[in-house]
Each structure stands twice: as C-alpha cells, then as structure tokens.
Amino acid sequence: MSYTERRYHKDILKTNTTLNVGELTTSRIEEIKKFTDQLNAYSGNRTVHQAVPRHLRRRQASHFCHVLPHRFIANALREKKKNEKEMKDNKTAAQKMQKKIRRSRRSLRRNFKEYSWGKSQYLMTHTWHAKRCHMKEMWGVKIANERNDKGLRVLLNAAEKRSVVYDQSYYVEYELENNQYNRETCIKVLQLNEIINKNEWRIWIANTTKFGPIKLLLNEKRIVIFVHPVSKTDIMEAFDKEKVQLKLMQRLGVFELIGNNCHRSLLNSFDFVEEEKGVEVLRRICELPPENTPNGSIIPLKIKIADINNPISQFYSKPDKQKESITKLTTHKDLFNVISTELVSQTLEQIINLSDVSSFNNYLEARKVILEQKEIPLLLMTNKVNASDGSHFSSGYFLIVPSLFALTCWRRIVWHCVLPLALSERKYLTYEAGLMTYPDDYVDIEYSQQISEEQKGILIKQANMKPKSKKMNIQMFSVQNQIPWEMNWKGFKVIRRKEFIQNEQKFHLIQDSQNKIIRFELISINGTPERFAYVHIPDQQLLNEFKTSCCIKIDQLDENVIGRIIKGGYSLKRGSGYGIGFIYLNKYNEITKDHKDLILTNGNILVYYRNAFSKHIHLGILSLLP
C-alpha cells in the first residue's frame, strides 16, 4: 500500500492492526515455552555478566559477582556454582590455561614437589624476576636474561663503589662421599692443580677448560660440586668412566655478590644471631684492606627473620649497640681459626635438609615449617671476583641459602640498595673486569651448539636452493675439515670461537691475582681490531716492514702477548679501527725500560695486533686510559 492510500484509508488500517491476545497466545504457547526454556538453560557461550547492559559491564564483573546489579546477583552465583561443579573434575587444557590461573603469582610455588632438577623450570626467585626482567628459557630453566632498566654505566658504578647481586640458583649440584678415592678422582677429572687435603673444609673455586666454572665445597661427610647446567651430562660421563657415581641434589639457592660494600650490605640486610662466631668474622673482614680479603674460605652464619613475606624497609635503623674495639688486621691467617670444621659441616647439613621440598604437598604446609623455623642457616663463601687485581671490583661472595628461603633472602638483599643483575649484565661486568674466556664465553658457545641443532636442516635447504654462482665456498668456512652444519654450530663466528678455545688456548695468558692490569685504547692505522685480539711488541725487522705495508702476513705466531682486546669491531674513517683492552703492568714496565724507541712523543706506544684465527698483523697506536 502506498503512502497516499495509507493517508486516506486510516480507518481500514486500524481495524486491520487490532489483535486478540488470548487467541494469539493459545496458538503460540508451544513456541513461547520453548523460547523461555532456552533463556533459562545454561549456555557456555553467554554468561550472566554478558546479559548486563553495556554501560554496566565493568572489569570487576568478570570475576566478582557482587559488583553486579542486585537483580543479577542470584543468577550469577547460581551459574558460578554450577560451573564449579561441572568443571571441577574434568577440565580441558584450554580451561586450565585461563587468564585468571596464569595471573596467579603464588601458583608457581604451590606444589613444592616439582621443585627439583628435571621437573620444574622455575627458580624460587622467578616471581620477583618476571616482573622486572625479560625471562628466557635456557638449559631447561627460566632465567632473567635482560633487565628492564637499560643503563649499563650504573652497573660499573655499583660494582666498584657499592654492591651487586646475581642469582646462580640454576647451577647443578652434585654430591659425593668425602673419602680419599673420591678426592683423588675430583682432582683427576676436574683437572685441579691444587691438592685437596684430608681435612680441608674450605671452598675451592675454579674455571676449568673442560667443564667451565666449577665450585667445590667440602665438609666432613660429603663433597658438593656446583656445575653449570651445560656441563651436566659431560661431568656425569667423566665420573662414570672412573666408576664414581654422582648424586644429583635438590636445588639450592646460590647468590653471587660483587662490590666494595657487599659485606656491609649483608650486615645491613639480615638480623644475625650475635652469638655465632661467623658474624664476628664477617665484621672483621670489613676492617681488612681489599687486597687482604680472604679467598677460598667459608663462613657459617645464622639469621633471624620475623616476617618472611614483608622485608624490613631500607630506612630501618637498628638500635646502636656498644661496639667493641676491633684491631685492624693486616693478615688473615689466624682469622678463621675460630670457626671449627664441625660448625661448617653442621651448617651445610642444615641447608641441605631445609632445601628438600619433596615432603611438602603444597605451599601452605611449607609455610608452616618456615614460620616455625626461628633461625635460618647460611653459608658465605668468599671469592676473588673475576679481575686480575684485588683492588678492582674488590672482593665478592657466594651466598648459599636453603631453597625454601631463597625468595625471602633475595628480597632482603635487594631492598638494602644492592643492585640485581641479569645474565647479559653479568657477562658485561665479567668482560669489564678483565676475564676474557671463562666462564661466560664457554657457556654461551655450548648453548649455541645446542640450539643450532634445530636449524641444521634449514641451513642445508638454503645452501641447496642457491644457484652455483652464489653458493658459498664451504671449504673456506671449514674448521678441521668439517662444514658448519655438520658441527651443529649456529654460525661462522661461533665456529671461530670454538677454534679459539681449542687451538689457541696456549697463547691465552692465564689470569693471575698477582698480575695487575691497565686499561688502554688501541687505534689501528689500517684494519679493525676485533674482540679477543692479541697485542704484541714489534721488533726492528717488523718496523722496517711496516714502513712499506700496513698489513703483514706472518707464518709463525708470536707467543709473547702483552695484552688483549676486550671490546673491538669499532670502525673509524679511512679503513682504521678502534678497540679497548687491557695490558699487564709488568709488560708495560718492560716497554718503558727496554723499548723506549716505541714510545711516541705524546706518550703513546707503537704496537701491533693480530685478530684471532688470522695470520695478518696490523700496526696500531696504544694509549692508556685513566
């Protein structure tokens, strides 16, 4: 009907639009009943919260029923109970991965039975690091790879003037019975140069060329070996050949402290039991000069923590006690005589027993034990930090804590102005301190070898798809007649690092605490000095050859190394390069006495350098850094 027809025939329209409700409902009663049943039926696609008007849908309404309007609360509670009853026993994988469950921070620590090696990928400090760092799964464990704070200069200032802390709890702990045969086996397998005495209970820290960084802890009953997880299978096979079976321990909390004030930070972080002798030793260490800090010694401690969840404020002021006059010591020979071997053995056994989480079913059971424990045992292992001299970065410690109290102790230490480190920042600090090769390079290379196994097929396909004109010469990149993907290495640079460790280790000067170092910058006249390049003193014959050529090829390598390049690869204008490294103090003194002709008028020194795996040498100018 058109508009004009509807306009002039209004009476006809009114008669046509009148309906009899009773007759309509009786005829449609079955359809209305089905419609109401459908509304009242439970549906997984639509909940009560989605039936709320759009302007009433708040974020709280998705998980808190009492925020809804009153007319929806009853249905929402009824729906919630029904969902819990139906999905309590049989939950699907998608329902277990709900956002509400993933958001729970304590769920990572609920089941303590999973916290042993090979079962759980989370450390006890994971909940703290996950909010402040970029986490990365390495060696089967979630590790803090990079901090959210990007400043690196702060790390150097904190390591030199204050203190920093790093979580090494991902290390693997093995134990052996302490007897004569096992001690001799450890010396043989781990290639230790020092002799472990019969009644030796102090720690032995080493960086071996075969297994990377290793820490040994001896007491009267057992020998505890701390190994990086990369060398986990290698060290097991090495001891199996000697018919010695290693026992895998529960994961312990291991914190590495570095810095000038790390011992004072420990004194401020915890409430120590004053009757213990280890506290007196720790306070006497504060009076020692940095060069006389004891190395390879262990201090047993006991602390008191009133509230395990809320650490005390960093502005907390302890009551001043009457300080006893302590004479400043110049040697530390008689310092550790007050600590008996039995006390160290007893403290180590207590830490191992408190780290056993297999007896707890959930977090609540463990919490009761934590609250009942009035005193917490700790072991403080003194260690010279990765530096060639004792003054730079001062001395450091390895703090061993029970795994149940790892997060508590970590929060206490960080709250008292100790800067936490991640893996990348720890490596940066290692190179700045002067340790070139181990442990970080070894660890990274072995890890690259593991992850490159997945890319083996991809590299072969890419090489086969390229035409003959663009295919790379495999023999140029071969190392010991093996092509890269047969060696399971990720790239050519990693292969070069592998060859450096195996073949050129004899040219690497072993770091000695007695050899002091001086930092320098090297400007290359032609070429770019790369990291780990060798610095040498040129003789008169080489100086004559450098007058006609900037790059000389040599057949025999010079073993007289005076320094190394820490940071390299910086290109300057016109083909020159720039690098930063260190030179040994005794070598520098030889140059100033015996090679005065190499010293320029502005005080710089004329040297030549050779990059790793290269037979070409380049001339450079060395200038000392302040």
C-alpha positions, 0 to 999 in steps of 0.5 A: 500500500502506498503512502497516499492510500495509507493517508486516506484509508486510516480507518481500514488500517486500524481495524486491520492492526487490532489483535486478540491476545488470548487467541494469539497466545493459545496458538503460540504457547508451544513456541513461547515455552520453548523460547523461555526454556532456552533463556533459562538453560545454561549456555557456555557461550553467554554468561550472566555478566554478558546479559548486563547492559553495556554501560554496566559491564565493568572489569570487576564483573568478570570475576566478582559477582557482587559488583553486579546489579542486585537483580543479577546477583542470584543468577550469577552465583547460581551459574558460578556454582554450577560451573564449579561443579561441572568443571571441577573434575574434568577440565580441558587444557584450554580451561586450565590455561585461563587468564585468571590461573596464569595471573596467579603469582603464588601458583608457581610455588604451590606444589613444592614437589616439582621443585627439583632438577628435571621437573620444574623450570622455575627458580624460587626467585622467578616471581620477583624476576618476571616482573622486572626482567625479560625471562628466557628459557635456557638449559631447561630453566627460566632465567632473567636474561635482560633487565628492564632498566637499560643503563649499563654505566650504573652497573660499573658504578655499583660494582666498584663503589657499592654492591651487586647481586646475581642469582646462580640458583640454576647451577647443578649440584652434585654430591659425593662421599668425602673419602680419599678415592673420591678426592683423588678422582675430583682432582683427576677429572676436574683437572685441579692443580691444587691438592685437596687435603684430608681435612680441608673444609674450605671452598675451592673455586675454579674455571676449568677448560673442560667443564667451565666454572666449577665450585667445590665445597667440602665438609666432613661427610660429603663433597658438593660440586656446583656445575653449570647446567651445560656441563651436566651430562659431560661431568656425569660421563667423566665420573662414570668412566672412573666408576664414581657415581654422582648424586644429583641434589635438590636445588639450592639457592646460590647468590653471587655478590660483587662490590666494595660494600657487599659485606656491609650490605649483608650486615645491613640486610639480615638480623644475625644471631650475635652469638655465632662466631661467623658474624664476628668474622664477617665484621672483621673482614670489613676492617681488612684492606681489599687486597687482604680479603680472604679467598677460598674460605667459608663462613657459617652464619645464622639469621633471624627473620620475623616476617618472611613475606614483608622485608624490613624497609631500607630506612630501618635503623637498628638500635646502636649497640656498644661496639667493641674495639676491633684491631685492624688486621693486616693478615688473615691467617689466624682469622678463621681459626675460630670457626671449627670444621664441625660448625661448617659441616653442621651448617651445610647439613642444615641447608641441605635438609631445609632445601628438600621440598619433596615432603611438602604437598603444597605451599601452605604446609611449607609455610608452616615449617618456615614460620616455625623455623626461628633461625635460618642457616647460611653459608658465605663463601668468599671469592676473588671476583673475576679481575686480575687485581684485588683492588678492582671490583674488590672482593665478592661472595657466594651466598648459599641459602636453603631453597625454601628461603631463597625468595625471602633472602633475595628480597632482603638483599635487594631492598638494602640498595644492592643492585640485581643483575641479569645474565647479559649484565653479568657477562658485561661486568665479567668482560669489564673486569678483565676475564676474557674466556671463562666462564661466560664465553664457554657457556654461551658457545655450548648453548649455541651448539645446542640450539643450532641443532634445530636449524641444521636442516634449514641451513642445508635447504638454503645452501641447496636452493642457491644457484652455483654462482652464489653458493658459498665456498664451504671449504673456506668456512671449514674448521678441521675439515668439517662444514658448519652444519655438520658441527651443529654450530649456529654460525661462522663466528661461533665456529671461530670461537670454538677454534679459539678455545681449542687451538689457541688456548696456549697463547691465552695468558692465564689470569693471575691475582698477582698480575695487575692490569691497565686499561688502554685504547688501541687505534689501528692505522689500517684494519679493525681490531676485533674482540679477543685480539692479541697485542704484541711488541714489534721488533726492528725487522717488523718496523722496517716492514711496516714502513712499506705495508700496513698489513703483514702476513706472518707464518709463525705466531708470536707467543709473547702477548702483552695484552688483549682486546676486550671490546673491538669491531669499532670502525673509524674513517679511512679503513682504521679501527678502534678497540679497548683492552687491557695490558699487564703492568709488568709488560708495560714496565718492560716497554718503558725500560727496554723499548723506549724507541716505541714510545711516541712523543705524546706518550703513546706506544707503537704496537701491533695486533693480530685478530684471532684465527688470522695470520695478518698483523696490523700496526696500531697506536696504544694509549692508556686510559685513566 
